[in-house]
Amino acid sequence: MDKRDISNFTNYYYHLYQPIFCVHNWSLFGYEILLRHPNFSSASTLFKWAKKEKKSIDIDFLSIEKAIRMMVMKPKQSSLIFINVYPRTLLDARWPIFIKNLVKNLNLDTDKIVFELNEEYSYLGTNEMCKLKMTIKHLRQLKFKVALDDVGRNPTSLQKIDFLDSDFIKLDKSLSKNLANSSEKQYVVESVIKFKKDKKIILEGVEEPTDLAMAKLIGIDMVQGYLLGKPDMHRYDILKIEDFFKREQF
């Protein structure tokens, strides 16, 4: 059977964990949970196929439920988990019942779960944005947290973060690359920090020590990237990672 058949999808997909660290003391803040499938090189290529087959929302539901069920099976923890979700999944007619049943049946510690909306929100029309805003409001009433992903990848994403009420803003990895040597990128990052003081700012895609140092210098709250930890099937030996960065005095 073709592994790309949605009916057989659950036999092959899995998740990876990538850690997110607080900059001020290098403590673990949470994990982003990343969907993977052996037939696809990345989640983006997987969902490109899924959109073509009109299966992207179905796969999103499968991924979200599995990620949350895996969290419930783990011992209680203080760190958050960030679960990727397409905005159109939140707008799907099945979403209210789906999330209601998960909360009810799994007795969720909802304040440990962050729904991370990818940049699709920046392409939604006015009516869809209004509906998305109401859905986010409902999620936060249930004590879930919300993050806006890929902010800064395009100008529209920067414009629309004002409209959507999120807890976290995740700056796109394009802003972290060569951050130490780009006054333009530093200005963009500092502007977001300045005007979004009520939000926690996470910089993604950090790969170089100099860019990490600059991120800390200009006031980024949290960081994520290959320098700190690559996506992995298992959670990292966090104590060793924390000790390393404290020892190096970043």
Sequence and secondary structure as in RCSB ss.txt:
>XXXX:A:sequence
MDKRDISNFTNYYYHLYQPIFCVHNWSLFGYEILLRHPNFSSASTLFKWAKKEKKSIDIDFLSIEKAIRMMVMKP
KQSSLIFINVYPRTLLDARWPIFIKNLVKNLNLDTDKIVFELNEEYSYLGTNEMCKLKMTIKHLRQLKFKVALDD
VGRNPTSLQKIDFLDSDFIKLDKSLSKNLANSSEKQYVVESVIKFKKDKKIILEGVEEPTDLAMAKLIGIDMVQG
YLLGKPDMHRYDILKIEDFFKREQF
>XXXX:A:secstr
  TTSGGGGGGT EEEEEEEEETTT  EEEEEEEEE TTSSSHHHHHHHHHHTT HHHHHHHHHHHHHHHHHHS 
  SSEEEEEE HHHHTSTTHHHHHHHHHHHHT  GGGEEEEE GGGGG  HHHHHHHHHHHHHHHHTT EEEEEE
ETSSHHHHHHTTTS  SEEEE HHHHTTGGG HHHHHHHHHHHHHTTTSEEEE     HHHHHHHHHTT SEE S
TTT   BSS   HHHHHHHHHHHT 
